[in-house]
Amino acid sequence: MLLSSDDLAALWLTVRLAFLVTLILLLIGTPIAWWLARTGSRWKGSVSAVVALPLVLPPSVLGFYLLLAMGPSGWVGQLSQALGIGLLPFSFWGLVVASVLYSLPFMVQPLQTAFEAIGDWPLEVAATLRASPLDAFFTVAVPMARPGFLTACVMTFAHTIGEFGVVLMIGGNLPGVTRVVSVQIYDHVEAMEYAEAHRLAAVMLIFSFLVLLTLHTVRPTSEKG
Amino acid sequence: MGEIHARFRLDRPGFTLDVNLILPGRGVTALFGHSGSGKTTLLRCMAGLEHARSGFLSVNGEVWQDQTRWRPTHQRSLGYVFQDVGLFPHLSVLENLHYGMKRVATSRQTNLNQAIELLGITHLLNRRPQRLSGGERQRVGIARALAVNPRILLMDEPLAALDIRRKQEILPYLERLHRELDLPLLYVSHSPDEVARLADHLVAMESGRVLVNGPLIETLARLDLPIRLGEDAGAVLDVTLGVVDTTWHLARLDFAGGSLWTRNPGLAVGSRVRVRVLARDVSLACEHPGPSSIQNVLPGRVDAMADDEHPGLTLVRVQVGDSRLVARLTKRAAQELAISPGQTVWAQVKSVALLE
Protein backbone atom coordinates (compact mmCIF):
# COMPACT_ATOMS: atom_id res chain seq x y z
CA MET A 1 0.00 0.00 0.00
CA LEU A 2 1.32 3.38 -0.95
CA LEU A 3 -0.58 5.33 1.67
CA SER A 4 -0.36 4.85 5.41
CA SER A 5 -3.47 4.16 7.49
CA ASP A 6 -3.28 7.72 8.79
CA ASP A 7 -3.31 8.98 5.21
CA LEU A 8 -6.28 6.79 4.36
CA ALA A 9 -8.13 7.96 7.47
CA ALA A 10 -7.52 11.55 6.43
CA LEU A 11 -8.72 10.81 2.89
CA TRP A 12 -11.87 9.10 4.12
CA LEU A 13 -12.60 11.95 6.52
CA THR A 14 -12.10 14.48 3.75
CA VAL A 15 -14.44 12.68 1.38
CA ARG A 16 -17.10 12.33 4.08
CA LEU A 17 -16.80 16.01 4.93
CA ALA A 18 -16.99 17.13 1.30
CA PHE A 19 -19.94 14.87 0.61
CA LEU A 20 -21.90 16.11 3.64
CA VAL A 21 -21.09 19.74 2.95
CA THR A 22 -22.20 19.40 -0.66
CA LEU A 23 -25.45 17.78 0.39
CA ILE A 24 -26.20 20.42 3.03
CA LEU A 25 -25.30 23.25 0.66
CA LEU A 26 -27.53 21.77 -2.01
CA LEU A 27 -30.42 22.14 0.42
CA ILE A 28 -29.44 25.59 1.70
CA GLY A 29 -27.86 27.06 -1.40
CA THR A 30 -30.63 26.19 -3.86
CA PRO A 31 -33.32 28.34 -2.24
CA ILE A 32 -30.83 31.19 -1.76
CA ALA A 33 -29.75 30.99 -5.41
CA TRP A 34 -33.39 30.80 -6.55
CA TRP A 35 -34.30 33.82 -4.51
CA LEU A 36 -31.29 35.80 -5.73
CA ALA A 37 -32.05 34.88 -9.35
CA ARG A 38 -35.68 35.94 -9.23
CA THR A 39 -36.06 38.66 -6.63
CA GLY A 40 -36.47 42.34 -7.27
CA SER A 41 -35.89 43.04 -3.58
CA ARG A 42 -33.59 45.83 -2.48
CA TRP A 43 -31.87 43.32 -0.19
CA LYS A 44 -30.54 41.40 -3.16
CA GLY A 45 -27.25 43.32 -3.23
CA SER A 46 -26.55 42.85 0.47
CA VAL A 47 -27.37 39.14 0.39
CA SER A 48 -25.20 38.62 -2.70
CA ALA A 49 -22.33 40.36 -0.97
CA VAL A 50 -22.65 38.23 2.17
CA VAL A 51 -22.80 35.05 0.10
CA ALA A 52 -19.67 36.08 -1.80
CA LEU A 53 -17.69 37.11 1.33
CA PRO A 54 -15.86 33.77 1.71
CA LEU A 55 -14.38 34.29 -1.75
CA VAL A 56 -12.39 37.32 -0.63
CA LEU A 57 -12.05 36.84 3.12
CA PRO A 58 -8.85 35.15 4.34
CA PRO A 59 -9.93 31.73 5.66
CA SER A 60 -8.30 32.53 8.95
CA VAL A 61 -10.55 35.56 9.42
CA LEU A 62 -13.66 33.49 8.79
CA GLY A 63 -12.25 30.77 11.04
CA PHE A 64 -11.50 33.26 13.78
CA TYR A 65 -15.05 34.62 13.85
CA LEU A 66 -16.50 31.13 13.70
CA LEU A 67 -14.29 30.04 16.55
CA LEU A 68 -15.57 32.94 18.65
CA ALA A 69 -19.20 32.27 17.72
CA MET A 70 -18.96 28.55 18.35
CA GLY A 71 -16.93 28.90 21.52
CA PRO A 72 -18.39 28.55 25.02
CA SER A 73 -19.33 32.25 25.20
CA GLY A 74 -20.34 32.69 21.56
CA TRP A 75 -24.03 32.61 20.61
CA VAL A 76 -23.68 29.50 18.47
CA GLY A 77 -21.77 27.82 21.26
CA GLN A 78 -24.42 28.66 23.84
CA LEU A 79 -27.10 27.44 21.50
CA SER A 80 -25.31 24.17 20.77
CA GLN A 81 -24.69 23.64 24.46
CA ALA A 82 -28.29 24.40 25.32
CA LEU A 83 -29.35 21.87 22.71
CA GLY A 84 -27.09 19.32 24.34
CA ILE A 85 -24.81 18.97 21.29
CA GLY A 86 -21.84 20.34 23.16
CA LEU A 87 -19.27 22.64 21.66
CA LEU A 88 -18.62 22.53 17.92
CA PRO A 89 -14.99 23.64 17.61
CA PHE A 90 -12.52 20.79 17.23
CA SER A 91 -15.29 18.40 16.28
CA PHE A 92 -16.30 16.92 12.95
CA TRP A 93 -19.61 18.81 12.95
CA GLY A 94 -17.86 22.05 13.70
CA LEU A 95 -15.85 21.38 10.58
CA VAL A 96 -19.02 20.75 8.62
CA VAL A 97 -20.63 24.01 9.74
CA ALA A 98 -17.49 26.00 8.95
CA SER A 99 -17.09 24.36 5.55
CA VAL A 100 -20.72 25.00 4.66
CA LEU A 101 -20.20 28.70 5.23
CA TYR A 102 -16.83 28.72 3.54
CA SER A 103 -18.07 26.93 0.40
CA LEU A 104 -21.43 28.73 0.17
CA PRO A 105 -20.55 30.91 -2.85
CA PHE A 106 -19.34 27.89 -4.78
CA MET A 107 -22.83 26.41 -4.56
CA VAL A 108 -24.90 29.58 -4.83
CA GLN A 109 -23.19 31.38 -7.68
CA PRO A 110 -23.32 28.66 -10.39
CA LEU A 111 -26.92 27.90 -9.42
CA GLN A 112 -27.90 31.55 -9.52
CA THR A 113 -26.35 31.91 -12.97
CA ALA A 114 -28.17 28.79 -14.17
CA PHE A 115 -31.53 29.95 -12.78
CA GLU A 116 -31.09 33.40 -14.30
CA ALA A 117 -30.30 31.86 -17.67
CA ILE A 118 -33.59 29.94 -17.65
CA GLY A 119 -35.62 33.15 -17.54
CA ASP A 120 -39.30 33.58 -16.76
CA TRP A 121 -40.85 31.84 -19.72
CA PRO A 122 -40.58 28.19 -18.66
CA LEU A 123 -42.30 28.99 -15.38
CA GLU A 124 -45.04 30.95 -17.12
CA VAL A 125 -45.57 28.10 -19.54
CA ALA A 126 -45.68 25.63 -16.65
CA ALA A 127 -48.24 27.80 -14.86
CA THR A 128 -50.51 27.81 -17.92
CA LEU A 129 -50.20 24.02 -17.86
CA ARG A 130 -51.50 23.95 -14.27
CA ALA A 131 -48.20 23.51 -12.46
CA SER A 132 -48.04 25.30 -9.10
CA PRO A 133 -44.88 27.34 -8.49
CA LEU A 134 -43.29 24.57 -6.41
CA ASP A 135 -44.28 21.94 -8.96
CA ALA A 136 -42.83 24.08 -11.77
CA PHE A 137 -39.61 24.55 -9.79
CA PHE A 138 -38.98 20.83 -9.50
CA THR A 139 -40.28 19.72 -12.90
CA VAL A 140 -39.04 22.59 -15.06
CA ALA A 141 -36.48 24.84 -13.36
CA VAL A 142 -34.39 22.07 -11.77
CA PRO A 143 -34.13 19.88 -14.88
CA MET A 144 -33.37 22.90 -17.05
CA ALA A 145 -30.68 24.03 -14.58
CA ARG A 146 -29.10 20.59 -14.44
CA PRO A 147 -25.71 21.72 -15.84
CA GLY A 148 -25.69 24.45 -13.19
CA PHE A 149 -26.35 21.89 -10.45
CA LEU A 150 -23.55 19.70 -11.74
CA THR A 151 -21.10 22.61 -11.78
CA ALA A 152 -22.19 23.82 -8.35
CA CYS A 153 -21.90 20.40 -6.72
CA VAL A 154 -18.54 19.60 -8.25
CA MET A 155 -17.14 23.01 -7.36
CA THR A 156 -18.43 22.78 -3.80
CA PHE A 157 -17.13 19.25 -3.35
CA ALA A 158 -13.71 20.08 -4.76
CA HIS A 159 -13.43 23.33 -2.85
CA THR A 160 -14.31 21.66 0.43
CA ILE A 161 -11.69 19.01 -0.16
CA GLY A 162 -9.06 21.64 -0.79
CA GLU A 163 -9.69 23.94 2.18
CA PHE A 164 -7.04 24.35 4.80
CA GLY A 165 -7.18 27.59 6.76
CA VAL A 166 -10.70 27.31 8.13
CA VAL A 167 -10.14 23.66 8.95
CA LEU A 168 -7.08 24.44 10.95
CA MET A 169 -8.81 27.26 12.85
CA ILE A 170 -11.99 25.36 13.67
CA GLY A 171 -11.00 21.72 13.54
CA GLY A 172 -7.45 21.75 14.66
CA ASN A 173 -5.62 18.56 13.91
CA LEU A 174 -7.29 15.58 15.56
CA PRO A 175 -6.59 12.30 13.76
CA GLY A 176 -9.79 10.71 12.44
CA VAL A 177 -11.92 13.64 13.68
CA THR A 178 -10.72 16.77 12.00
CA ARG A 179 -7.47 15.89 10.30
CA VAL A 180 -8.31 16.20 6.61
CA VAL A 181 -5.96 15.58 3.69
CA SER A 182 -4.69 19.13 3.39
CA VAL A 183 -3.73 19.13 7.08
CA GLN A 184 -2.21 15.68 6.78
CA ILE A 185 0.04 16.87 3.97
CA TYR A 186 1.03 19.86 6.07
CA ASP A 187 1.94 17.47 8.90
CA HIS A 188 4.03 15.32 6.59
CA VAL A 189 5.95 18.33 5.36
CA GLU A 190 6.46 19.62 8.90
CA ALA A 191 7.87 16.21 9.84
CA MET A 192 10.10 16.25 6.74
CA GLU A 193 8.27 13.16 5.42
CA TYR A 194 8.54 14.32 1.84
CA ALA A 195 7.87 10.94 0.28
CA GLU A 196 4.55 10.60 2.10
CA ALA A 197 3.67 14.20 1.32
CA HIS A 198 4.42 13.52 -2.34
CA ARG A 199 2.11 10.54 -2.53
CA LEU A 200 -0.81 12.27 -0.88
CA ALA A 201 -0.24 15.45 -2.86
CA ALA A 202 -0.22 13.41 -6.06
CA VAL A 203 -3.59 11.87 -5.11
CA MET A 204 -5.00 15.35 -4.64
CA LEU A 205 -3.52 16.63 -7.86
CA ILE A 206 -4.94 13.76 -9.88
CA PHE A 207 -8.29 14.08 -8.16
CA SER A 208 -8.55 17.81 -8.85
CA PHE A 209 -7.53 17.37 -12.45
CA LEU A 210 -10.11 14.63 -12.99
CA VAL A 211 -12.84 16.75 -11.41
CA LEU A 212 -12.15 19.68 -13.69
CA LEU A 213 -11.79 17.42 -16.70
CA THR A 214 -15.17 15.84 -15.98
CA LEU A 215 -16.72 19.25 -15.58
CA HIS A 216 -15.40 20.50 -18.89
CA THR A 217 -16.28 17.41 -20.89
CA VAL A 218 -19.76 16.85 -19.42
CA ARG A 219 -21.01 20.41 -19.39
CA PRO A 220 -21.19 21.39 -23.06
CA THR A 221 -23.29 18.40 -24.09
CA SER A 222 -25.74 18.61 -21.20
CA GLU A 223 -26.29 22.31 -21.78
CA LYS A 224 -27.63 21.59 -25.25
CA GLY A 225 -30.11 19.35 -23.50
CA MET B 1 -73.77 29.90 -24.14
CA GLY B 2 -71.88 32.15 -21.75
CA GLU B 3 -69.83 35.23 -22.17
CA ILE B 4 -66.46 36.51 -21.15
CA HIS B 5 -66.39 39.63 -19.01
CA ALA B 6 -63.01 41.25 -18.75
CA ARG B 7 -62.26 44.50 -17.00
CA PHE B 8 -58.69 45.45 -16.17
CA ARG B 9 -56.71 48.47 -15.21
CA LEU B 10 -52.97 48.08 -15.08
CA ASP B 11 -50.46 50.90 -14.71
CA ARG B 12 -46.99 50.46 -16.04
CA PRO B 13 -44.32 53.11 -16.56
CA GLY B 14 -45.38 54.90 -19.73
CA PHE B 15 -48.32 52.63 -20.38
CA THR B 16 -51.79 52.10 -18.96
CA LEU B 17 -54.08 49.26 -19.84
CA ASP B 18 -57.68 50.22 -19.29
CA VAL B 19 -60.27 47.90 -20.79
CA ASN B 20 -63.79 46.80 -20.10
CA LEU B 21 -65.01 44.13 -22.49
CA ILE B 22 -67.80 41.66 -22.97
CA LEU B 23 -66.75 38.99 -25.43
CA PRO B 24 -68.65 36.08 -26.92
CA GLY B 25 -68.28 32.77 -25.09
CA ARG B 26 -67.43 30.90 -28.27
CA GLY B 27 -65.75 31.43 -31.61
CA VAL B 28 -62.57 33.33 -32.42
CA THR B 29 -62.11 36.80 -31.02
CA ALA B 30 -59.19 38.70 -32.48
CA LEU B 31 -57.35 41.22 -30.32
CA PHE B 32 -55.94 43.44 -33.02
CA GLY B 33 -53.59 46.38 -32.80
CA HIS B 34 -50.08 47.65 -33.32
CA SER B 35 -47.28 46.58 -31.04
CA GLY B 36 -47.58 48.50 -27.81
CA SER B 37 -51.36 48.71 -28.07
CA GLY B 38 -51.75 46.48 -25.03
CA LYS B 39 -53.25 43.43 -26.69
CA THR B 40 -50.68 41.01 -25.30
CA THR B 41 -50.86 42.64 -21.88
CA LEU B 42 -54.63 42.15 -21.92
CA LEU B 43 -54.17 38.48 -22.78
CA ARG B 44 -51.60 38.09 -19.99
CA CYS B 45 -54.00 39.72 -17.52
CA MET B 46 -56.64 37.21 -18.53
CA ALA B 47 -54.19 34.36 -18.01
CA GLY B 48 -53.11 35.73 -14.63
CA LEU B 49 -49.55 36.18 -15.86
CA GLU B 50 -49.92 39.89 -15.09
CA HIS B 51 -51.62 40.84 -11.88
CA ALA B 52 -53.92 43.77 -12.56
CA ARG B 53 -54.83 44.97 -9.06
CA SER B 54 -58.08 46.37 -10.23
CA GLY B 55 -60.04 44.05 -12.43
CA PHE B 56 -62.78 41.55 -13.01
CA LEU B 57 -62.72 38.45 -15.14
CA SER B 58 -65.32 35.78 -15.64
CA VAL B 59 -65.21 33.09 -18.29
CA ASN B 60 -68.52 31.54 -19.17
CA GLY B 61 -69.86 32.10 -15.66
CA GLU B 62 -66.73 31.19 -13.70
CA VAL B 63 -65.16 34.14 -11.89
CA TRP B 64 -61.37 34.16 -12.05
CA GLN B 65 -60.79 37.61 -10.63
CA ASP B 66 -62.80 40.22 -8.78
CA GLN B 67 -62.22 42.73 -5.96
CA THR B 68 -61.45 40.06 -3.40
CA ARG B 69 -60.33 37.01 -5.32
CA TRP B 70 -57.49 36.43 -7.71
CA ARG B 71 -56.84 32.98 -9.05
CA PRO B 72 -53.22 32.30 -9.90
CA THR B 73 -52.53 31.12 -13.43
CA HIS B 74 -52.22 27.45 -12.55
CA GLN B 75 -55.76 27.45 -11.18
CA ARG B 76 -57.32 28.92 -14.32
CA SER B 77 -58.74 26.50 -16.83
CA LEU B 78 -57.05 27.95 -19.88
CA GLY B 79 -54.80 26.95 -22.71
CA TYR B 80 -52.12 29.47 -23.63
CA VAL B 81 -50.08 29.48 -26.81
CA PHE B 82 -47.02 31.69 -26.60
CA GLN B 83 -45.54 33.59 -29.48
CA ASP B 84 -42.20 31.83 -29.11
CA VAL B 85 -43.95 28.56 -28.25
CA GLY B 86 -42.01 27.61 -25.12
CA LEU B 87 -41.72 23.87 -25.48
CA PHE B 88 -39.72 22.47 -22.58
CA PRO B 89 -36.29 21.58 -23.99
CA HIS B 90 -35.70 18.81 -21.44
CA LEU B 91 -38.82 16.89 -22.49
CA SER B 92 -39.77 15.09 -25.69
CA VAL B 93 -42.79 16.22 -27.69
CA LEU B 94 -45.00 13.60 -26.07
CA GLU B 95 -43.74 14.49 -22.58
CA ASN B 96 -44.46 18.14 -23.35
CA LEU B 97 -48.00 17.17 -24.31
CA HIS B 98 -48.39 15.13 -21.14
CA TYR B 99 -47.06 17.85 -18.86
CA GLY B 100 -50.26 19.82 -18.60
CA MET B 101 -52.59 16.92 -19.23
CA LYS B 102 -51.54 14.87 -16.23
CA ARG B 103 -52.11 17.87 -13.95
CA VAL B 104 -55.74 18.28 -14.97
CA ALA B 105 -58.31 15.93 -13.52
CA THR B 106 -60.84 16.56 -16.28
CA SER B 107 -58.50 15.94 -19.19
CA ARG B 108 -58.78 12.60 -20.89
CA GLN B 109 -56.58 10.69 -23.25
CA THR B 110 -59.21 11.48 -25.88
CA ASN B 111 -58.48 15.22 -25.51
CA LEU B 112 -54.85 14.52 -26.24
CA ASN B 113 -55.56 12.16 -29.11
CA GLN B 114 -57.94 14.69 -30.58
CA ALA B 115 -55.36 17.47 -30.26
CA ILE B 116 -52.63 15.30 -31.79
CA GLU B 117 -54.88 14.37 -34.70
CA LEU B 118 -56.21 17.89 -35.16
CA LEU B 119 -52.71 19.34 -35.48
CA GLY B 120 -51.21 16.47 -37.43
CA ILE B 121 -48.26 15.82 -35.12
CA THR B 122 -48.49 12.03 -34.67
CA HIS B 123 -45.17 11.53 -36.42
CA LEU B 124 -43.38 14.01 -34.15
CA LEU B 125 -44.24 12.57 -30.74
CA ASN B 126 -40.89 10.98 -29.94
CA ARG B 127 -38.77 13.87 -31.12
CA ARG B 128 -37.02 16.49 -29.07
CA PRO B 129 -38.32 20.06 -29.47
CA GLN B 130 -34.89 21.10 -30.75
CA ARG B 131 -35.38 18.80 -33.74
CA LEU B 132 -38.61 20.44 -34.90
CA SER B 133 -39.12 23.19 -37.44
CA GLY B 134 -40.72 26.45 -36.31
CA GLY B 135 -44.09 25.45 -37.72
CA GLU B 136 -44.00 22.01 -36.13
CA ARG B 137 -43.08 23.52 -32.78
CA GLN B 138 -46.02 25.86 -32.96
CA ARG B 139 -48.38 22.99 -33.76
CA VAL B 140 -47.07 21.05 -30.76
CA GLY B 141 -47.51 24.16 -28.61
CA ILE B 142 -51.14 24.46 -29.68
CA ALA B 143 -51.78 20.75 -29.10
CA ARG B 144 -50.21 21.01 -25.64
CA ALA B 145 -52.53 23.89 -24.76
CA LEU B 146 -55.55 21.94 -26.00
CA ALA B 147 -54.63 18.74 -24.17
CA VAL B 148 -55.51 20.27 -20.81
CA ASN B 149 -59.15 20.50 -21.95
CA PRO B 150 -59.35 24.24 -21.26
CA ARG B 151 -62.45 26.42 -21.03
CA ILE B 152 -60.74 29.08 -23.12
CA LEU B 153 -57.79 29.13 -25.49
CA LEU B 154 -55.53 32.18 -25.48
CA MET B 155 -53.11 32.63 -28.36
CA ASP B 156 -50.47 35.33 -28.35
CA GLU B 157 -49.42 35.97 -31.97
CA PRO B 158 -48.84 32.30 -32.63
CA LEU B 159 -47.71 32.97 -36.19
CA ALA B 160 -45.65 36.11 -35.68
CA ALA B 161 -42.33 34.33 -35.40
CA LEU B 162 -42.92 32.24 -38.54
CA ASP B 163 -42.12 32.99 -42.15
CA ILE B 164 -44.82 33.12 -44.82
CA ARG B 165 -44.48 29.44 -45.78
CA ARG B 166 -44.81 28.30 -42.16
CA LYS B 167 -47.80 30.55 -41.65
CA GLN B 168 -49.51 28.94 -44.59
CA GLU B 169 -48.71 25.60 -42.98
CA ILE B 170 -50.36 26.53 -39.65
CA LEU B 171 -53.38 28.53 -40.76
CA PRO B 172 -55.40 25.52 -41.97
CA TYR B 173 -54.93 23.94 -38.54
CA LEU B 174 -56.20 27.08 -36.85
CA GLU B 175 -59.22 27.03 -39.12
CA ARG B 176 -59.85 23.44 -38.12
CA LEU B 177 -59.69 24.44 -34.45
CA HIS B 178 -62.24 27.08 -35.16
CA ARG B 179 -64.58 24.69 -36.93
CA GLU B 180 -64.23 21.65 -34.72
CA LEU B 181 -63.82 22.95 -31.19
CA ASP B 182 -66.55 24.45 -29.12
CA LEU B 183 -64.52 26.78 -26.95
CA PRO B 184 -63.78 30.49 -27.05
CA LEU B 185 -60.47 31.38 -28.63
CA LEU B 186 -58.77 34.72 -28.07
CA TYR B 187 -56.27 35.45 -30.76
CA VAL B 188 -53.77 38.29 -30.47
CA SER B 189 -52.50 39.49 -33.81
CA HIS B 190 -51.23 42.52 -35.63
CA SER B 191 -51.73 40.83 -39.01
CA PRO B 192 -54.84 42.03 -40.89
CA ASP B 193 -54.89 38.90 -43.02
CA GLU B 194 -54.93 36.52 -40.08
CA VAL B 195 -57.66 38.50 -38.40
CA ALA B 196 -59.82 38.74 -41.51
CA ARG B 197 -59.39 35.06 -42.15
CA LEU B 198 -59.91 33.62 -38.69
CA ALA B 199 -61.90 35.94 -36.49
CA ASP B 200 -65.61 36.07 -35.80
CA HIS B 201 -65.31 38.92 -33.40
CA LEU B 202 -62.93 41.85 -33.42
CA VAL B 203 -61.45 43.91 -30.60
CA ALA B 204 -59.20 46.65 -31.93
CA MET B 205 -56.86 48.25 -29.41
CA GLU B 206 -54.70 51.35 -29.28
CA SER B 207 -52.54 52.70 -26.43
CA GLY B 208 -54.02 50.34 -23.88
CA ARG B 209 -57.64 51.14 -24.76
CA VAL B 210 -60.29 49.42 -26.78
CA LEU B 211 -61.18 51.26 -29.99
CA VAL B 212 -63.91 48.90 -31.06
CA ASN B 213 -65.46 45.65 -29.93
CA GLY B 214 -67.94 43.89 -32.19
CA PRO B 215 -68.64 41.09 -34.64
CA LEU B 216 -65.92 41.13 -37.30
CA ILE B 217 -68.03 41.45 -40.43
CA GLU B 218 -70.22 44.19 -38.98
CA THR B 219 -67.25 45.99 -37.50
CA LEU B 220 -65.24 46.05 -40.68
CA ALA B 221 -68.22 47.47 -42.52
CA ARG B 222 -68.51 50.31 -40.03
CA LEU B 223 -67.55 53.57 -41.63
CA ASP B 224 -67.13 55.76 -38.59
CA LEU B 225 -64.13 53.88 -37.27
CA PRO B 226 -60.54 54.11 -38.27
CA ILE B 227 -60.26 50.33 -38.51
CA ARG B 228 -58.26 49.34 -41.50
CA LEU B 229 -57.32 45.74 -41.82
CA GLY B 230 -54.33 46.28 -43.98
CA GLU B 231 -53.77 48.87 -46.63
CA ASP B 232 -57.37 49.39 -47.50
CA ALA B 233 -60.91 49.56 -46.24
CA GLY B 234 -63.19 46.77 -47.29
CA ALA B 235 -65.83 44.29 -46.28
CA VAL B 236 -65.51 40.63 -45.38
CA LEU B 237 -68.10 38.05 -46.45
CA ASP B 238 -68.61 34.46 -45.40
CA VAL B 239 -69.44 32.60 -48.62
CA THR B 240 -70.23 29.10 -49.80
CA LEU B 241 -68.86 27.85 -53.06
CA GLY B 242 -72.13 27.17 -54.91
CA VAL B 243 -71.35 26.25 -58.50
CA VAL B 244 -68.20 25.57 -60.49
CA ASP B 245 -68.24 26.46 -64.16
CA THR B 246 -65.56 24.28 -65.69
CA THR B 247 -65.88 25.78 -69.17
CA TRP B 248 -64.84 29.23 -68.03
CA HIS B 249 -62.87 28.18 -64.94
CA LEU B 250 -65.15 30.24 -62.74
CA ALA B 251 -66.87 29.60 -59.43
CA ARG B 252 -69.96 31.15 -57.91
CA LEU B 253 -69.65 32.25 -54.29
CA ASP B 254 -73.00 32.50 -52.54
CA PHE B 255 -73.54 34.71 -49.52
CA ALA B 256 -76.50 36.00 -47.57
CA GLY B 257 -78.12 38.26 -50.15
CA GLY B 258 -76.39 37.46 -53.41
CA SER B 259 -73.57 35.77 -55.18
CA LEU B 260 -70.30 36.68 -56.85
CA TRP B 261 -68.45 35.01 -59.69
CA THR B 262 -64.74 34.67 -59.36
CA ARG B 263 -61.87 32.60 -60.72
CA ASN B 264 -62.28 28.99 -59.72
CA PRO B 265 -60.17 28.63 -56.57
CA GLY B 266 -60.08 24.84 -56.98
CA LEU B 267 -62.17 24.13 -53.89
CA ALA B 268 -64.99 21.61 -53.63
CA VAL B 269 -68.58 22.74 -54.13
CA GLY B 270 -70.07 23.43 -50.70
CA SER B 271 -66.77 24.68 -49.20
CA ARG B 272 -67.21 27.55 -46.81
CA VAL B 273 -64.63 30.27 -47.22
CA ARG B 274 -64.18 33.87 -46.30
CA VAL B 275 -63.57 36.55 -48.89
CA ARG B 276 -62.58 40.17 -48.72
CA VAL B 277 -64.03 42.78 -51.04
CA LEU B 278 -61.96 45.94 -50.92
CA ALA B 279 -63.69 49.31 -51.13
CA ARG B 280 -61.52 50.34 -54.07
CA ASP B 281 -62.81 47.33 -56.07
CA VAL B 282 -66.47 48.31 -55.69
CA SER B 283 -68.09 50.98 -57.84
CA LEU B 284 -71.68 52.17 -57.78
CA ALA B 285 -74.21 52.96 -60.51
CA CYS B 286 -77.72 54.39 -60.18
CA GLU B 287 -79.11 52.16 -62.91
CA HIS B 288 -78.13 48.71 -64.06
CA PRO B 289 -74.95 49.42 -65.96
CA GLY B 290 -75.82 47.07 -68.82
CA PRO B 291 -73.16 45.05 -70.63
CA SER B 292 -69.84 45.57 -68.88
CA SER B 293 -66.59 43.74 -68.31
CA ILE B 294 -67.47 43.80 -64.64
CA GLN B 295 -69.85 40.89 -64.40
CA ASN B 296 -70.63 41.00 -60.71
CA VAL B 297 -73.43 43.49 -60.43
CA LEU B 298 -75.50 43.39 -57.28
CA PRO B 299 -78.60 45.38 -56.41
CA GLY B 300 -78.44 47.12 -53.06
CA ARG B 301 -79.38 50.09 -51.00
CA VAL B 302 -77.07 52.77 -49.64
CA ASP B 303 -77.00 52.40 -45.93
CA ALA B 304 -74.37 54.86 -44.70
CA MET B 305 -71.71 57.26 -45.92
CA ALA B 306 -68.53 58.61 -44.37
CA ASP B 307 -65.45 60.62 -45.23
CA ASP B 308 -62.43 58.64 -46.25
CA GLU B 309 -58.87 59.51 -45.26
CA HIS B 310 -58.32 61.60 -48.39
CA PRO B 311 -60.53 64.72 -48.54
CA GLY B 312 -61.53 63.92 -52.12
CA LEU B 313 -62.88 60.48 -51.31
CA THR B 314 -65.89 59.07 -49.57
CA LEU B 315 -66.81 55.62 -48.31
CA VAL B 316 -70.30 54.34 -49.06
CA ARG B 317 -71.76 51.29 -47.41
CA VAL B 318 -74.27 49.31 -49.42
CA GLN B 319 -76.66 46.77 -48.00
CA VAL B 320 -76.92 43.78 -50.34
CA GLY B 321 -79.48 41.38 -48.94
CA ASP B 322 -78.25 40.60 -45.45
CA SER B 323 -74.66 41.47 -46.28
CA ARG B 324 -72.80 44.73 -46.64
CA LEU B 325 -70.24 45.98 -49.07
CA VAL B 326 -68.15 49.13 -48.85
CA ALA B 327 -67.43 51.22 -51.94
CA ARG B 328 -64.94 54.05 -52.33
CA LEU B 329 -66.02 56.93 -54.59
CA THR B 330 -64.74 60.39 -55.23
CA LYS B 331 -66.90 63.00 -53.55
CA ARG B 332 -67.61 64.52 -56.92
CA ALA B 333 -68.94 61.20 -58.26
CA ALA B 334 -71.08 60.76 -55.15
CA GLN B 335 -72.57 64.21 -55.66
CA GLU B 336 -73.16 63.77 -59.41
CA LEU B 337 -74.92 60.46 -58.76
CA ALA B 338 -76.74 62.11 -55.83
CA ILE B 339 -75.86 59.17 -53.61
CA SER B 340 -77.57 59.38 -50.24
CA PRO B 341 -78.64 56.89 -47.57
CA GLY B 342 -81.70 54.87 -48.56
CA GLN B 343 -81.06 55.12 -52.26
CA THR B 344 -81.15 52.04 -54.46
CA VAL B 345 -77.91 51.41 -56.33
CA TRP B 346 -76.09 48.74 -58.30
CA ALA B 347 -72.79 47.69 -56.83
CA GLN B 348 -70.20 46.54 -59.36
CA VAL B 349 -67.60 44.30 -57.83
CA LYS B 350 -64.39 44.12 -59.79
CA SER B 351 -62.44 41.72 -57.64
CA VAL B 352 -62.84 39.35 -54.74
CA ALA B 353 -59.96 38.11 -52.62
CA LEU B 354 -60.19 34.68 -51.08
CA LEU B 355 -58.72 34.73 -47.59
CA GLU B 356 -56.47 31.72 -47.53
Boltz contact constraints between the chains, C-beta under 6 A:
constraints:
  - contact:
      token1: [A, 121]
      token2: [B, 86]
      max_distance: 6.0
  - contact:
      token1: [A, 124]
      token2: [B, 49]
      max_distance: 6.0
  - contact:
      token1: [A, 125]
      token2: [B, 86]
      max_distance: 6.0
  - contact:
      token1: [A, 127]
      token2: [B, 73]
      max_distance: 6.0
  - contact:
      token1: [A, 127]
      token2: [B, 74]
      max_distance: 6.0
  - contact:
      token1: [A, 128]
      token2: [B, 73]
      max_distance: 6.0
  - contact:
      token1: [A, 128]
      token2: [B, 80]
      max_distance: 6.0
  - contact:
      token1: [A, 129]
      token2: [B, 99]
      max_distance: 6.0
  - contact:
      token1: [A, 129]
      token2: [B, 100]
      max_distance: 6.0
  - contact:
      token1: [A, 130]
      token2: [B, 74]
      max_distance: 6.0
  - contact:
      token1: [A, 130]
      token2: [B, 100]
      max_distance: 6.0
  - contact:
      token1: [A, 130]
      token2: [B, 103]
      max_distance: 6.0
  - contact:
      token1: [A, 130]
      token2: [B, 104]
      max_distance: 6.0
  - contact:
      token1: [A, 131]
      token2: [B, 74]
      max_distance: 6.0
  - contact:
      token1: [A, 132]
      token2: [B, 74]
      max_distance: 6.0
  - contact:
      token1: [A, 143]
      token2: [B, 90]
      max_distance: 6.0
  - contact:
      token1: [A, 144]
      token2: [B, 90]
      max_distance: 6.0
  - contact:
      token1: [A, 225]
      token2: [B, 89]
      max_distance: 6.0
  - contact:
      token1: [A, 225]
      token2: [B, 90]
      max_distance: 6.0
